[in-house]
Amino acid sequence: MPSAATPPTPANDIQVQLEYLADLPLYKSTKPLQYVPGFENDSRSTVHLSPGPPEILHDVRTLSPDTFALDDNGFRYIKAPTKFCDWNSQDAIAREYMPQMEALLKREVEGVDEVVLFDARIRYGESSGTKTVDGMHYNPFARQVHVDQTESSIITKIRSMTELKADFLLRGRSRIINVWRPIRHPVYDCGLAIADGGALKDGDVIECDRMRRDDGQFWDTMGVVKYREGYRWYYMSEQAEEDVLIFKNYDSDKRVKAR
């Protein structure tokens, strides 16, 4: 007799309280402002955080890979193993790893004609950042609900990086896409939670100016988020090195659900 099929492992959904922008009257008349790094320790920062009510992070482990799409949800998990391991070297990352990411984006993202890679950062669990001798930044995890950049900073970045090609590129479709993976072992804590971008509403993301703490100069803009009912949150339990999350920060195509 054939053996009985092994039932799927139950999803490890977990209940958490995420840190949101506090619901203060201040933000009705004042744009949020952060001095970074370490905005929470700088009295000039006007971003105040508050834990939201308990919410469920849904584990994607038992879901089909086709459950999520970049244009519908703003993210996808894919299998993309790498043999690269020289994570302390900015030069090696640029020379060996970044071309792999360019190929991955061209393979996994629909309609890609050109890829411009502009940043590589490593996150870790310590509370303060470090820097290797050749310039590789190790930054602490961001512990607030946020969007890395908003449209105004993204347009500025595209123009600064592509110069004469910028107007041509901006007449087409432009996207900012993050590629996120563990680099040494599976993630057992401090994993990355991702919200369903297709469920966002106008006004959910509030633009925040970021200033450099050392010289007080403008750096860029990011998005901060107040709590409301209806966000849909996901994560991958024990995400391993080959489990790559790609997610959108921006999409100029206004026809798609998740921008």
C-alpha positions as CSV (number, residue, x, y, z in Angstrom):
1,M,0.0,0.0,0.0
2,P,1.2,3.5,-0.7
3,S,2.2,5.5,2.4
4,A,-0.1,8.3,3.6
5,A,0.9,11.7,2.4
6,T,2.8,13.8,5.0
7,P,0.6,16.8,6.0
8,P,2.1,20.2,5.4
9,T,3.9,21.8,8.4
10,P,1.6,24.4,10.0
11,A,2.6,28.0,9.2
12,N,4.4,29.7,12.1
13,D,2.2,32.8,12.2
14,I,3.2,35.0,15.1
15,Q,1.7,37.8,17.0
16,V,3.7,41.0,17.4
17,Q,3.5,44.7,18.2
18,L,5.2,46.8,15.5
19,E,6.5,50.3,16.1
20,Y,4.6,53.0,14.2
21,L,4.7,56.8,14.0
22,A,2.8,58.0,17.1
23,D,-0.7,59.4,16.4
24,L,0.1,63.0,17.6
25,P,-1.5,66.3,16.6
26,L,2.0,67.5,15.8
27,Y,2.0,65.8,12.4
28,K,-1.2,67.6,11.2
29,S,0.9,70.8,10.8
30,T,4.5,69.6,11.0
31,K,6.4,67.3,8.6
32,P,8.2,64.5,10.5
33,L,12.0,65.0,10.8
34,Q,14.8,62.6,11.7
35,Y,18.4,63.2,12.4
36,V,20.3,60.0,11.5
37,P,21.8,57.7,12.5
38,G,20.3,57.3,16.0
39,F,17.3,59.7,15.6
40,E,15.7,58.5,18.8
41,N,18.7,60.0,20.7
42,D,18.6,63.4,19.0
43,S,16.3,66.0,20.5
44,R,16.0,67.7,17.1
45,S,14.2,64.7,15.7
46,T,10.4,65.0,15.7
47,V,9.6,61.4,14.9
48,H,8.1,59.7,17.9
49,L,7.2,56.0,17.8
50,S,4.5,54.1,19.5
51,P,3.7,50.3,19.5
52,G,0.6,49.4,17.6
53,P,-1.9,46.8,18.9
54,P,-1.1,43.1,18.5
55,E,-1.0,42.1,14.8
56,I,-0.3,38.8,13.0
57,L,2.8,38.2,10.9
58,H,1.7,35.5,8.4
59,D,4.4,32.9,7.6
60,V,4.8,32.5,3.8
61,R,6.5,29.1,4.2
62,T,3.5,27.0,3.4
63,L,2.2,29.3,0.7
64,S,2.7,28.8,-3.0
65,P,5.5,30.9,-4.6
66,D,2.9,32.3,-6.9
67,T,0.8,33.7,-4.0
68,F,2.5,37.1,-4.3
69,A,3.5,39.3,-7.2
70,L,5.5,42.5,-7.4
71,D,2.8,44.5,-9.1
72,D,-0.1,43.1,-6.9
73,N,1.6,42.9,-3.5
74,G,4.9,44.7,-3.9
75,F,7.1,41.7,-3.0
76,R,8.0,38.1,-3.8
77,Y,10.1,35.4,-2.2
78,I,12.3,33.5,-4.6
79,K,15.0,30.8,-4.4
80,A,18.4,32.3,-5.4
81,P,21.4,30.6,-3.8
82,T,24.8,32.2,-4.1
83,K,28.4,31.0,-3.4
84,F,29.5,34.5,-2.6
85,C,30.8,34.9,1.0
86,D,33.2,37.8,1.2
87,W,30.7,40.1,2.9
88,N,33.4,42.2,4.6
89,S,34.7,43.6,1.4
90,Q,32.9,46.4,-0.4
91,D,35.1,45.9,-3.5
92,A,34.3,42.1,-3.7
93,I,30.6,42.8,-3.3
94,A,30.7,45.3,-6.1
95,R,32.9,43.1,-8.3
96,E,31.3,39.7,-7.7
97,Y,28.0,39.9,-5.9
98,M,26.3,42.9,-7.5
99,P,26.5,41.4,-11.1
100,Q,24.6,38.4,-9.7
101,M,21.9,40.7,-8.4
102,E,21.7,42.5,-11.8
103,A,21.1,39.1,-13.4
104,L,18.6,38.1,-10.8
105,L,16.5,41.3,-11.3
106,K,16.5,40.9,-15.1
107,R,15.4,37.3,-14.6
108,E,12.7,37.7,-12.0
109,V,11.3,41.2,-12.7
110,E,9.1,41.7,-15.7
111,G,9.9,44.4,-18.2
112,V,13.5,45.2,-17.1
113,D,15.6,46.8,-19.8
114,E,18.4,48.3,-17.6
115,V,19.5,47.8,-14.0
116,V,21.4,50.5,-12.1
117,L,22.7,49.2,-8.7
118,F,23.4,51.9,-6.2
119,D,23.7,50.6,-2.7
120,A,24.8,47.6,-0.6
121,R,24.2,47.5,3.1
122,I,24.4,44.8,5.8
123,R,22.1,44.8,8.8
124,Y,22.9,43.1,12.0
125,G,21.5,42.8,15.5
126,E,23.7,45.2,17.4
127,S,22.4,48.6,18.4
128,S,25.2,50.7,16.8
129,G,26.7,50.6,13.3
130,T,30.2,49.7,12.3
131,K,32.3,50.2,9.2
132,T,35.0,47.9,7.7
133,V,38.4,49.1,6.6
134,D,37.3,49.3,3.0
135,G,34.0,51.1,3.6
136,M,31.4,48.4,4.0
137,H,28.7,49.6,6.4
138,Y,27.2,47.3,9.0
139,N,24.0,49.0,10.3
140,P,21.6,48.0,13.1
141,F,18.1,46.8,12.1
142,A,15.5,49.4,11.5
143,R,12.9,48.8,14.2
144,Q,10.1,50.9,12.9
145,V,7.5,50.5,10.2
146,H,8.8,52.5,7.3
147,V,9.4,52.9,3.5
148,D,13.1,53.4,2.6
149,Q,12.5,56.4,0.3
150,T,9.7,58.5,-1.1
151,E,9.2,59.6,-4.6
152,S,10.9,63.0,-4.3
153,S,14.2,61.5,-3.2
154,I,13.9,58.7,-5.7
155,I,13.6,61.1,-8.6
156,T,16.6,63.0,-7.3
157,K,18.6,59.8,-7.0
158,I,17.7,58.7,-10.6
159,R,18.8,62.1,-11.9
160,S,22.0,62.2,-10.0
161,M,23.0,58.6,-11.0
162,T,22.1,58.7,-14.6
163,E,22.6,62.4,-15.5
164,L,22.0,62.8,-19.3
165,K,19.9,59.6,-19.5
166,A,17.6,60.7,-16.7
167,D,14.9,62.3,-18.8
168,F,14.8,59.4,-21.1
169,L,14.6,56.9,-18.3
170,L,11.9,58.9,-16.4
171,R,9.7,58.9,-19.5
172,G,9.5,55.1,-19.2
173,R,8.9,52.9,-16.2
174,S,11.2,53.3,-13.2
175,R,11.3,51.1,-10.2
176,I,13.4,50.9,-7.0
177,I,13.6,47.3,-5.9
178,N,15.4,45.9,-2.8
179,V,17.0,42.5,-2.7
180,W,17.2,41.2,0.8
181,R,18.8,37.9,2.0
182,P,20.4,36.4,5.1
183,I,24.1,36.1,4.6
184,R,25.6,33.7,7.2
185,H,22.8,31.4,8.6
186,P,19.0,31.2,8.8
187,V,17.3,34.1,10.6
188,Y,15.9,33.0,14.0
189,D,15.1,36.5,15.3
190,C,15.0,40.1,14.0
191,G,13.5,38.9,10.7
192,L,12.1,41.2,8.1
193,A,8.4,41.8,8.1
194,I,6.9,43.0,4.8
195,A,3.4,44.5,4.3
196,D,1.2,43.8,1.4
197,G,1.6,46.9,-0.8
198,G,-1.6,46.2,-2.6
199,A,-3.5,46.9,0.6
200,L,-2.1,50.4,1.2
201,K,-4.3,53.4,1.0
202,D,-3.5,57.0,0.1
203,G,-2.2,58.7,3.2
204,D,-0.8,55.6,4.9
205,V,2.8,56.6,4.1
206,I,3.9,60.0,5.4
207,E,7.0,61.7,4.0
208,C,9.7,62.4,6.5
209,D,12.9,64.5,6.0
210,R,16.1,62.8,7.1
211,M,19.1,65.0,8.1
212,R,22.7,64.0,8.9
213,R,23.4,64.2,12.6
214,D,27.1,65.1,12.0
215,D,26.6,68.2,9.9
216,G,22.8,68.9,10.0
217,Q,22.6,68.7,6.2
218,F,19.6,67.3,4.3
219,W,20.1,63.7,3.3
220,D,16.9,62.4,1.8
221,T,13.2,61.6,2.5
222,M,11.7,58.3,3.8
223,G,8.2,57.2,4.5
224,V,6.9,56.8,8.1
225,V,3.6,55.1,8.9
226,K,0.8,55.5,11.4
227,Y,-1.1,52.4,12.5
228,R,-4.6,51.7,11.1
229,E,-6.6,48.5,10.9
230,G,-6.2,46.5,7.7
231,Y,-2.5,46.2,7.1
232,R,-1.5,42.7,6.0
233,W,1.9,41.6,7.3
234,Y,4.1,38.6,6.2
235,Y,7.5,37.1,7.0
236,M,9.4,33.9,6.3
237,S,10.2,31.7,9.2
238,E,13.9,30.6,9.5
239,Q,14.7,32.5,6.2
240,A,17.9,31.0,4.9
241,E,20.6,32.3,2.6
242,E,18.9,31.0,-0.5
243,D,15.6,32.6,0.4
244,V,15.6,36.0,-1.3
245,L,13.0,38.6,-0.7
246,I,12.6,41.2,-3.5
247,F,10.4,44.1,-2.8
248,K,9.5,47.5,-4.3
249,N,10.2,50.9,-2.8
250,Y,8.8,52.8,-5.7
251,D,7.1,52.2,-9.1
252,S,6.4,55.0,-11.5
253,D,3.6,53.0,-13.2
254,K,0.4,54.3,-11.5
255,R,-1.7,51.4,-13.0
256,V,-0.3,48.7,-10.7
257,K,-1.8,48.0,-7.3
258,A,1.4,48.0,-5.4
259,R,3.7,51.0,-6.1
